[in-house]
């Protein structure tokens, strides 16, 4: 067994209605807080539940709602300047991965100074400002990972502020916040969580602890994603939220792989939502990667509920990918060829970005630049 480390600093509070406890928990972190969210979520009334809890404790706070999908360095730096100008002590991020990644990066600059580009090498000198994460989707895992993904506006690629110091202090998992989430978003974020779990399990950096978390997360997502999307039952939403966080714990302590290499290239260049990009690439990249970890992909198939009785290892592994393709279609995940912004003239640039991403080197099969180009061309046809 290879050496490994497992790091999980955030306290997790789970339960429907638990968002009401944020005010009490926030008082432990400082005198003045900043609620970081986006304008769309602010309009839904979900953020008001956080505000009500803060006001019930007479907490001093401000709301900053300039978060955008695929958070950019310039926006993060504006947020950090706003926080410092207003003498903010701690942050509360409510939203999806963009909200939580933005808050982590703001917190990094609050305590370490400088700009985003100064901290892309895992070189933070001080922990980020205290942070409470409240996810409103079931996909990101950012509430328990040790990284913040940042869109670099100079390179149009995604960079990362990472390391043990990039961690939330507290995560509140309340599936009531998912009750009115549109099925389309539940589908893409749920498939994002499935991607996290599968890649955490099959990648070269996996370890026994992450394997256990990832396999159970795969099973829970398979059992609940369709019911969550189509029926929004509390039980299914609970399971999806828990599974998403478990998948985050898994890949945060192992790695992801080439599905993410591609999705981050697509997100950085085309601004495609991360969950959608992961969902559309999970099956085709998995199919290419089976030969590097056939036994693990066979176990993924079993966790997905596929009856692999009587199958060879390779047959079982491929049956698992067949199931992922079917699930993606049931959830109406778009195909690569259906995206209007995709242009074949960009394939070499996208492939270069993906081939040089760190996670590519943990994929079960090492994909080179020409492999990514060939995949893009096949999917585009």
C-alpha positions, -999 to 999 in steps of 0.1 A, spaced: 0 0 0 14 34 -9 19 61 17 -9 87 19 -23 116 40 -59 124 48 -68 159 59 -103 169 70 -104 201 92 -139 213 86 -167 205 111 -198 193 93 -233 199 106 -260 180 87 -298 182 88 -328 199 73 -333 233 89 -297 235 102 -290 267 83 -308 284 112 -278 277 134 -254 298 112 -258 329 134 -248 311 166 -218 294 149 -207 327 132 -204 344 166 -175 320 174 -155 333 144 -153 370 148 -171 403 152 -181 411 116 -190 387 88 -193 389 51 -221 369 34 -207 360 -1 -233 349 -27 -246 357 -61 -274 380 -72 -296 351 -85 -295 333 -52 -301 365 -33 -333 369 -53 -346 335 -43 -349 343 -6 -325 315 5 -298 340 16 -325 356 37 -325 325 59 -288 332 67 -294 368 73 -323 361 96 -301 337 117 -274 363 119 -298 390 130 -313 368 156 -279 368 172 -274 405 166 -244 398 145 -226 425 125 -225 416 88 -225 428 52 -237 410 21 -215 409 -11 -233 394 -41 -209 399 -70 -201 362 -74 -202 349 -109 -200 313 -124 -164 302 -129 -150 329 -106 -124 352 -121 -93 366 -104 -103 402 -109 -137 397 -92 -121 378 -63 -96 406 -58 -124 432 -57 -141 411 -31 -110 409 -9 -105 447 -12 -142 452 -1 -137 428 28 -105 445 40 -120 480 36 -149 470 58 -128 452 84 -144 418 79 -133 390 103 -149 360 87 -168 348 57 -201 329 50 -203 314 15 -238 304 4 -243 290 -31 -226 265 -54 -189 259 -60 -184 294 -74 -195 310 -41 -173 287 -20 -143 289 -42 -146 327 -44 -149 330 -6 -118 308 -1 -98 329 -25 -110 361 -9 -101 347 25 -66 338 12 -60 374 1 -75 388 33 -49 371 55 -20 368 31 -23 399 10 -13 401 -27 -33 389 -56 -46 355 -67 -16 349 -90 7 351 -59 -8 320 -44 -12 294 -72 17 273 -60 4 259 -27 25 286 -10 0 303 13 18 316 44 -13 319 66 -46 301 68 -75 318 50 -100 339 70 -125 318 90 -151 305 66 -185 289 69 -197 271 37 -234 265 30 -238 246 -3 -271 251 -22 -263 224 -48 -253 188 -46 -222 187 -67 -192 208 -58 -176 193 -28 -158 226 -23 -172 228 12 -147 202 23 -118 204 -2 -86 223 3 -85 243 -29 -101 273 -47 -104 271 -85 -98 305 -101 -103 317 -137 -71 334 -148 -82 363 -170 -47 367 -185 -44 331 -197 -81 321 -200 -72 290 -181 -81 278 -146 -56 281 -118 -58 269 -82 -51 283 -48 -45 251 -28 -31 235 3 -42 226 39 -47 263 47 -74 266 21 -101 250 41 -135 260 55 -139 261 93 -175 249 92 -198 234 67 -236 233 71 -254 208 50 -292 216 49 -311 199 21 -340 223 26 -319 247 5 -322 223 -24 -360 220 -23 -367 245 -51 -335 239 -70 -344 234 -107 -341 198 -119 -316 208 -146 -292 222 -120 -297 192 -97 -289 169 -127 -257 186 -137 -244 191 -101 -254 156 -92 -234 143 -121 -206 165 -110 -206 148 -77 -206 114 -94 -176 125 -114 -158 135 -83 -165 101 -67 -156 80 -97 -123 99 -104 -113 99 -67 -117 61 -68 -100 52 -101 -72 78 -100 -36 69 -92 -37 90 -60 -65 70 -44 -61 54 -9 -82 31 12 -100 59 31 -109 78 -1 -119 45 -18 -145 39 10 -160 74 8 -160 73 -30 -177 39 -35 -205 47 -10 -210 81 -26 -213 65 -61 -239 41 -47 -259 68 -29 -259 90 -60 -271 62 -83 -299 54 -59 -311 89 -55 -302 112 -84 -333 105 -106 -356 108 -76 -340 140 -65 -342 156 -99 -378 144 -108 -395 144 -74 -374 165 -50 -381 142 -21 -364 152 12 -348 118 15 -333 119 -19 -320 155 -15 -305 145 19 -287 116 3 -274 136 -27 -261 164 -4 -243 139 19 -229 120 -11 -216 152 -27 -198 161 4 -184 125 8 -172 127 -28 -155 160 -20 -137 145 10 -126 117 -13 -111 137 -42 -99 164 -18 -76 137 -3 -68 118 -35 -73 136 -68 -95 139 -98 -83 129 -133 -87 137 -170 -125 144 -169 -116 174 -148 -86 183 -170 -111 187 -199 -139 204 -179 -115 230 -165 -101 237 -200 -137 241 -213 -147 262 -183 -117 285 -186 -119 290 -223 -157 288 -230 -171 295 -196 -191 263 -197 -205 254 -162 -182 230 -144 -209 204 -136 -222 203 -172 -186 199 -186 -179 171 -161 -212 153 -168 -207 153 -206 -171 140 -204 -175 114 -177 -185 85 -199 -162 90 -228 -131 96 -207 -140 67 -185 -142 44 -215 -107 55 -226 -94 49 -191 -107 14 -184 -75 -3 -195 -56 15 -168 -78 3 -139 -102 -24 -152 -108 -39 -117 -117 -5 -102 -140 4 -131 -158 -30 -126 -163 -21 -90 -177 13 -101 -202 -6 -122 -213 -27 -92 -216 5 -71 -238 19 -98 -262 -10 -94 -252 -28 -126 -257 -65 -124 -222 -78 -134 -229 -114 -126 -211 -136 -151 -193 -108 -168 -155 -106 -173 -138 -76 -156 -136 -57 -189 -173 -64 -197 -183 -52 -162 -162 -21 -165 -177 -12 -199 -212 -20 -186 -206 7 -159 -198 32 -186 -229 22 -206 -249 29 -174 -233 64 -171 -242 72 -207 -278 61 -201 -280 81 -169 -267 112 -186 -293 109 -213 -321 104 -187 -309 136 -170 -308 154 -203 -271 163 -201 -261 180 -234 -236 164 -257 -203 180 -266 -215 184 -302 -246 203 -292 -227 232 -276 -229 262 -299 -196 278 -287 -175 248 -295 -152 253 -325 -128 226 -339 -101 253 -344 -99 255 -306 -93 218 -300 -55 220 -300 -55 248 -275 -80 230 -253 -60 197 -256 -28 215 -247 -44 229 -215 -59 195 -206 -27 175 -213 -7 198 -190 -32 199 -161 -19 182 -129 -48 158 -126 -41 144 -160 -10 126 -146 -33 108 -120 -56 94 -147 -55 56 -149 -43 60 -185 -20 89 -193 -36 110 -220 -14 130 -242 -23 161 -262 -31 141 -293 -54 118 -273 -74 148 -261 -76 162 -297 -88 128 -310 -114 126 -283 -127 162 -291 -129 153 -328 -148 121 -321 -173 137 -298 -177 167 -321 -187 144 -350 
